[in-house]
Amino acid sequence: MTPPPARRPVLLADRDGTLIRDVPYLSRLEDVALLPGVAEAIARLNRAGVPVAIVTNQSGVARGYFPEEFVLETQARIMELLAEAGARVDAFYYCPHLDPGIGETPEGLPHLLRPCGCRKPAPGLLLRALSDLFGDPAKSVIVGDADRDMRAGEAAGCRAGYRICREGEEPERGPRITLVRSFDEAVELYLAGLSMEGAGGRGGIAP
């Protein structure tokens, strides 16, 4: 019997405001634009053998702002933009739900207006990604521009969270949270840490 693949580091990334320009309830493909440094940083992760998964809340589906097909079309466009720079993401997960219990009562799709375990800060998307990619939570991280990303990472058992913090923000703090200015800075720190672990004989990869 073939043994299962060894568990490995995985980088989990939020989408809007982390990898692409944050357009509220993005609904036009022409508005999809990678943030500076993102393609190059993902290419570095690819070369280092670290899988990359996008984990994103897309409540615009539940609200009726755009169909689920558009979420998939947006992901295809992101893949095209990354491919132009020789980069790729390995997996994509999204939550289309919205819990009316959080104080909002929007008109939308009734079957998606419900509590779920996948809308961040719940860890469902992250746990699926780690399972599908044979990720070791103790070596994996979440990168995002919202506190809910960090809380989801902690709930999923990730070793750390890199919180993209913009001027004037007061993000939640925690022992596993590192504040960064951009996705590429987070990748730089993460790969450096893995490289140091490898040099210390505890396993890891070189950037």
C-alpha angles and dihedrals in degrees: 000000000000111000117237116262116273116261111257143184115281129187114218115199134192113225116216113059091004106060102004135031111282108246111170108249092350107219106161125071091214088066093060108110130159115235117244114283095010099110093047092048093050090048088055090053090049092052090047092053095244112141116228124211128184114220113185141168111227105179089157085085093058090044090055094241094126137353126257088250089067091056088056092045089052091052090050089053091050089052090051092052092048092047090056087063095042094256136119143181118229101213142008129207130176139178115220095184135105124194110222087202091076090076102271123109103184125170109246142102108344095205090059097043096090142096115277141173096236105062108098130274080047109082100226098110092045093048091051091050093048091049095047094046096041089243124179106220090206089063099034131090141195123226118196147137098234136067090236089065090056093047090050090051092051092049090051091052097248116169093232148350127223109209115201103219124192128201113289096018123128104202126188113268129218142156092259097044123095119189115225136172098226147004093258091054089053091051091049091054094043095051091045090054093049090048091053091050090052091050089053092057096249097111128264141123139270121242 
